[in-house]
Amino acid sequence: MRLVVGTNFDDKLIEEASRYPVKYLYGSHRATLTGHGRVSFVVPDVNDERLREHISLAHSKGIKFLYTMNSPSYGGLEYSDAFWNRLKAELEKLVNLGIDGVIVATPLLLEYVKKEHPELEVSISSFARISNIREVENYIELGADTVILHEDDNRKFDLLSSVVKLAKKRGVDVEVITNNSCLWGCAYRRHHDVETGELSRETAPKGVWFEYPLMFCATDVRNDFANLIRMRWIRPEDLHYYEEIGIDRFKIASRNKRTEWILRAIKAYSERKYEGNLLDIVSYPQGRATPYALTKLGAGQEYQVLTKVYVDNAKFPSKWLEFFKTNDCDTRPCSECKYCDVVAEKVISVDGKPLSEVKLPKIRAPVELIPRFISDGAAH
């Protein structure tokens, strides 16, 4: 097992994580030239010296560091010489600070990094949204060292097996994300990816304090709690399904979390066991960030129920995931299948009540609040 863990730049995290099979940390400055995979206002603000010190400590524990440059878009900046001149200088600086590799989401940046710094490991981010083996093949041909698959691929075992077979033949790693709680088949995801990239660049508008696409996925969860089961997280107890097909590199999404939270997730996945609320080791911004943000605006009482959801990890049937080996979620509507609804009834309670007793009226996301997610009337 190799764990790839998002860092919050707390050195205590490295000291404690080094007791587990953590082989990589990843992270970045808060706002960057290219942008990255977390909005700037949710990640720590570190300067170059803090980055250097953190990387050095990681190296002393045998842990490598990957720098995130995984925005899916550069906002048109790449059409200017100034962008490329700055990118060249930034890469040189990062190499001098000690990074071992980068995480990118576009072929453009992959090819550039490999040309300028062939010694760096390059991982293809889940923000590339790879959904078929030809895309994997293409990134391998362009020089990728690691392919991080789209979360939606996590239960496509035929695709995973084919990708691993191809990658091994070409000497490339395959990585899957264990604990993101993105909606399965999310209609908002690509837009959210672009928003994340925009809001983590140096050119981002000032004062934005909440990423509004979260309202939409929180609304979908609030309207149908079975969406929690449809999400493509991986339980610690189910890692063996992935190891059996040759995947041993698992990413823990965590760089906007507190150290205690990250260590709890690392321990759970390392030990392949967690007894408690599964939502305590998956990202779950639907039930944390969204109710908090709406409450700040004196709204969103209907979303407070999301803070009271309990997904009992011990109640999942031992072979529940095998259903996905023989059923194709890409072609069968959830409204017809209902498998996740059945599992949800077994494992989810809300404010102490069984899911079968929870009857809530449907709501719509309060889109009229979007202009209020920027402070003091700040604008572009």
NORSUL-V883103 format. One record per pair of residues at least 12 apart in sequence whose ideal C-beta (glycine too) atoms are under 6 Angstrom apart, sorted by sequence separation. I is the first residue (numbers start at 0). J is the second residue. D is the distance in whole Angstrom. If there is no record, write none. Layout:
# NORSUL-V883103
i->I j->J d->D
i->I j->J d->D
This chain:
# NORSUL-V883103
i->109 j->121 d->6
i->290 j->302 d->5
i->29 j->42 d->6
i->251 j->264 d->5
i->267 j->280 d->5
i->289 j->302 d->6
i->290 j->303 d->5
i->29 j->44 d->5
i->123 j->138 d->5
i->290 j->305 d->6
i->194 j->210 d->6
i->264 j->280 d->4
i->290 j->306 d->5
i->322 j->338 d->6
i->4 j->21 d->5
i->2 j->20 d->6
i->6 j->24 d->4
i->194 j->212 d->6
i->2 j->21 d->5
i->100 j->119 d->5
i->129 j->148 d->6
i->130 j->149 d->6
i->286 j->305 d->4
i->0 j->20 d->5
i->3 j->23 d->4
i->4 j->24 d->6
i->5 j->25 d->6
i->6 j->26 d->4
i->100 j->120 d->3
i->101 j->121 d->6
i->102 j->122 d->5
i->104 j->124 d->4
i->123 j->143 d->5
i->129 j->149 d->5
i->285 j->305 d->6
i->286 j->306 d->5
i->1 j->22 d->4
i->99 j->120 d->6
i->128 j->149 d->5
i->191 j->212 d->4
i->102 j->124 d->5
i->104 j->126 d->4
i->121 j->143 d->6
i->125 j->147 d->5
i->153 j->175 d->6
i->286 j->308 d->6
i->104 j->127 d->5
i->121 j->144 d->5
i->122 j->145 d->4
i->123 j->146 d->5
i->124 j->147 d->6
i->120 j->144 d->5
i->123 j->147 d->6
i->125 j->149 d->6
i->90 j->115 d->6
i->122 j->147 d->6
i->187 j->212 d->5
i->150 j->176 d->5
i->66 j->93 d->5
i->135 j->162 d->5
i->145 j->172 d->4
i->146 j->173 d->6
i->147 j->174 d->4
i->148 j->175 d->6
i->187 j->215 d->5
i->113 j->142 d->4
i->132 j->161 d->5
i->145 j->174 d->6
i->150 j->179 d->5
i->132 j->162 d->6
i->139 j->169 d->5
i->252 j->282 d->6
i->36 j->67 d->6
i->110 j->141 d->6
i->150 j->181 d->5
i->314 j->345 d->6
i->315 j->346 d->6
i->35 j->67 d->4
i->66 j->98 d->5
i->109 j->141 d->5
i->139 j->171 d->5
i->235 j->267 d->5
i->278 j->310 d->5
i->314 j->346 d->4
i->24 j->57 d->5
i->36 j->69 d->5
i->68 j->101 d->5
i->69 j->102 d->5
i->71 j->104 d->5
i->235 j->268 d->5
i->238 j->271 d->5
i->276 j->309 d->5
i->277 j->310 d->4
i->35 j->69 d->6
i->64 j->98 d->5
i->69 j->103 d->6
i->182 j->216 d->5
i->276 j->310 d->6
i->8 j->43 d->5
i->33 j->68 d->5
i->35 j->70 d->6
i->64 j->99 d->5
i->65 j->100 d->5
i->66 j->101 d->5
i->67 j->102 d->5
i->68 j->103 d->5
i->69 j->104 d->4
i->106 j->141 d->6
i->277 j->312 d->4
i->311 j->346 d->5
i->7 j->43 d->6
i->34 j->70 d->3
i->63 j->99 d->4
i->235 j->271 d->5
i->310 j->346 d->6
i->8 j->45 d->5
i->33 j->70 d->5
i->65 j->102 d->5
i->182 j->219 d->6
i->235 j->272 d->6
i->310 j->347 d->6
i->24 j->62 d->6
i->235 j->273 d->5
i->27 j->66 d->6
i->273 j->312 d->5
i->274 j->313 d->5
i->309 j->348 d->5
i->23 j->63 d->5
i->24 j->64 d->5
i->25 j->65 d->4
i->27 j->67 d->4
i->33 j->73 d->6
i->21 j->62 d->6
i->308 j->349 d->5
i->23 j->65 d->6
i->25 j->67 d->6
i->307 j->349 d->6
i->13 j->56 d->5
i->17 j->60 d->4
i->54 j->97 d->4
i->307 j->350 d->4
i->13 j->57 d->5
i->182 j->226 d->6
i->8 j->53 d->5
i->51 j->96 d->5
i->10 j->56 d->6
i->50 j->96 d->6
i->183 j->229 d->4
i->13 j->60 d->6
i->183 j->230 d->6
i->183 j->231 d->6
i->232 j->281 d->5
i->180 j->230 d->5
i->125 j->176 d->6
i->32 j->85 d->6
i->178 j->232 d->5
i->69 j->124 d->4
i->71 j->126 d->5
i->177 j->233 d->5
i->32 j->89 d->6
i->69 j->126 d->5
i->301 j->362 d->5
i->220 j->285 d->5
i->126 j->192 d->5
i->217 j->285 d->4
i->216 j->285 d->6
i->175 j->246 d->6
i->213 j->284 d->5
i->177 j->249 d->5
i->217 j->289 d->4
i->296 j->368 d->6
i->173 j->246 d->5
i->178 j->251 d->6
i->179 j->252 d->5
i->174 j->248 d->4
i->176 j->250 d->5
i->177 j->251 d->6
i->178 j->252 d->6
i->213 j->288 d->6
i->214 j->289 d->6
i->296 j->371 d->6
i->172 j->248 d->6
i->174 j->250 d->6
i->176 j->252 d->6
i->213 j->289 d->5
i->154 j->231 d->6
i->153 j->231 d->4
i->151 j->231 d->6
i->240 j->320 d->6
i->150 j->231 d->5
i->163 j->244 d->6
i->163 j->245 d->4
i->209 j->292 d->4
i->237 j->320 d->5
i->160 j->244 d->5
i->221 j->305 d->6
i->159 j->244 d->6
i->217 j->302 d->6
i->36 j->126 d->6
i->177 j->268 d->6
i->180 j->281 d->5
i->178 j->280 d->6
i->180 j->282 d->5
i->178 j->281 d->4
i->179 j->282 d->5
i->180 j->283 d->5
i->229 j->339 d->5
i->228 j->339 d->4
i->225 j->339 d->5
i->228 j->342 d->5
i->225 j->340 d->4
i->228 j->343 d->5
i->225 j->343 d->4
i->224 j->343 d->6
i->71 j->192 d->5
i->72 j->193 d->5
i->224 j->347 d->5
i->72 j->196 d->5
i->71 j->196 d->6
i->70 j->196 d->3
i->224 j->354 d->6
i->222 j->361 d->5
i->218 j->364 d->4
i->215 j->364 d->5
i->214 j->364 d->4
i->38 j->195 d->6
i->211 j->369 d->5
i->38 j->198 d->4
i->39 j->199 d->5
i->38 j->199 d->6
i->211 j->372 d->6
i->34 j->196 d->4
i->209 j->372 d->4
i->35 j->199 d->5
i->34 j->199 d->4
i->34 j->200 d->4
i->207 j->373 d->5
i->208 j->374 d->6
i->206 j->373 d->5
i->40 j->208 d->6
i->156 j->324 d->5
i->206 j->374 d->4
i->154 j->323 d->4
i->30 j->201 d->5
i->206 j->377 d->3
i->38 j->210 d->5
i->205 j->377 d->5
i->204 j->379 d->5
i->42 j->254 d->6
i->42 j->255 d->5
i->41 j->255 d->4
i->37 j->255 d->6
i->26 j->254 d->5
i->1 j->247 d->6
i->12 j->258 d->5
i->19 j->265 d->5
i->0 j->247 d->6
i->1 j->248 d->5
i->2 j->249 d->6
i->3 j->250 d->4
i->4 j->251 d->5
i->5 j->252 d->6
i->7 j->254 d->6
i->11 j->258 d->6
i->15 j->262 d->5
i->5 j->253 d->4
i->6 j->254 d->6
i->5 j->254 d->3
i->9 j->258 d->5
i->12 j->261 d->6
i->16 j->265 d->6
i->19 j->269 d->4
